[in-house]
Amino acid sequence: MTTTASSASHSHHLSPAFPGRAPWGTAGKLRAWQQGAMDKYIQAQPRDFLAVATPGAGKTTFALTLASWLLHHHVVQQVTVVAPTEHLKKQWAEAAARIGIKLDPEYSAGPLGKDYDGVAVTYAGVGVRPMLHRNRVEQRKTLVILDEIHHAGDSKSWGEACLEAFEPATRRLALTGTPFRSDTNPIPFVTYEEGDDGIRRSSADYTYGYGSALADHVVRPVIFMSYSGNMRWRTKAGDEIAARLGEPMTKDAVSQAWRTALDPRGEWMPAVLRAADQRLTEVRKAIPDAGALVIASDQESARAYAKLIRDITGHKATLVLSDDTGASRRIDEFSSGDDRWMVAVRMVSEGVDVPRLAVGVYATTISTPLFFAQAVGRFVRSRRRGETASVFLPTIPDLLGFAGEMERERDHVLDKPKKEGEEDPYAESEKEMEEANREQDEDTGEQDMLPFEALESDAVFDRVTYNGAEFGMQAHPGSDEEQDYLGIPGLLEPDQVQLLLQKRQARQIAHSRKKPAEEADLLELPAERRPVVSHKEMMELRKRLNSLVGAYVHQSGKPHGVIHTELRRVCGGPPSAEATAGQLRQRIEKVQEWATRMR
């Protein structure tokens, strides 16, 4: 079939029920990118079509509009939607019903009721009974919509099941809103093309990135507010380690400092939750029903955060612990209500649609770019022009890197170039991806991987990351300097946000210069002059220390171990593998001092 259509003539191709109320509150008229994708599809009439569109852009509206067109023109007779979670398959069924497509979200086996146009199922459900779905698509011409298609690569069995179930389908529409997986499992029904460098990358038929969506006012600009602070914990070996979030340290130390910050018994989380609640109050002056979400790592932490929120605000937080029927109902109730806070474990990170969410707290130690993008995607859906989103983060190098690269578009790479000594920040392991995409909240044993005891933590307002730039000077929670940033109006155009941040930082710098040096108890430098560096600098510092110790071995005749032990005794701190950047620099200076004395 080779039907073509202009943008102006699309409405008469759709079912009489369309546009009705467009899915999830979007406008009845298609957005420019949705219309462009429709035009391209109708022109080409492909069997497989991959649409990559940023979270909040309206992938569901596009997919259901296309489904309506294909049903109306008898290209297909039924629709199957495959979604990552139970909650999402119900959302799809509700959205489809609003434009006259009836999907059964409870389908499990046997013939489909005559009242239905198709089914909504999960990837896990397809994985259990692929032949059931294959029989259905063989019997009638079927459009299969694969929502967040990267989940088909979550496990080999899911990918194989999708291939087996939907290989006979008449049409397949694959959707994703976030960067693809960085493992090399091929994703079913995705085309890969080899580049000039010999590497095969996924090829999308239509792409609509965050940068384009921001320019079109389809999504909100995101203001990232990061908090540093001093952390102290005890390792399994019994060493007490103190470090400041954001300073260079080993990967293990970053992980342990991060977990110390997120410990609800410390001072960091209560301070950040208080700041986020103040930000929410400011945003609600312009957006009265604005809500906030804490994304937690596990059930125990989520319960503790909910208790903290009640203590801080005097109001109960909606608690979502797992992807069950009760959780789905609580999300729906929160979405349609005007309560301030929701606390959830992972499951709200992707696809779950609560358009009024405008403030977020990233309180999980998952550090994959995919999960981060999914999490931030919960806050970017724009309902009216000028809305902004605010996400609170710990000052962790990887997270600030992801925050600064919101507009970067990535494809799924099948062939990984492996160079000696080169680290790819996006090369997360399959194990991490399984953790990031886990549907159910379950005990993963993660807490046993790096046994430690969090001893104490405090919080310091560190910086604002916006549109790839950094602003602000360090400030104590509750200070006027922190309030300057928490009090940014909730309704602003993107360029106004940038201008306001520049003015606030200039005012901070001017104020700082007037204070006597002895009053500066925090590092008072603008954020762009306080770069958060990765563990690579730590590797360089340890390498330099070992080199100097090696030279001193020849000079003094003492063994390496004796010199390292003496440095620890004089300078304090744990072994160099666990020492902070400041401790390593202190030891470097000390061994240089010793070497100079012996000359």
Secondary structure, DSSP 4 states (H G I P E B T S, - for coil): ------GGGGGGGS-TT-SSS-GGG--SSPPHHHHHHHHHHHHH--SEEEEEE-TTS-HHHHHHHHHHHHHHTTS-SEEEEEESSHHHHHHHHHHHHTTT--EETT--SSSPPTT-SEEEEEHHHHHH-HHHHHHHHHHS-EEEEETTGGGGGSSHHHHHHHHHHHTT-SEEEEEESSPPPSS-PPPTT--EEE-TTS-EEE--SEEE-HHHHHHTTSB--EEEEEEE-EEEEEETTS-EEEEETTS---HHHHHHHHHHHH-TTSSHHHHHHHHHHHHHHHHHTTSTT-EEEEEESSHHHHHHHHHHHHHHHSSPPEEE-SSSHHHHHHHHHHHHS--SEEEEESGGGSS---TTEEEEEEE-----HHHHHHHHTTS-B-SSTTB-EEEEEE--HHHHHHHHTTT-----BSS----TT---TT---HHHHHHHT-SS----SGGGTS-EEEEEE--EEEEEEETTEEE---B-TTSHHHHHHHTS-SB--HHHHHHHHHHHHHHHHHHHHHS-GGG--S----GGGS----HHHHHHHHHHHHHHHHHHHHHH---HHHHHHHHHHHH-SS-TTT--HHHHHHHHHHHHHHHHHH-
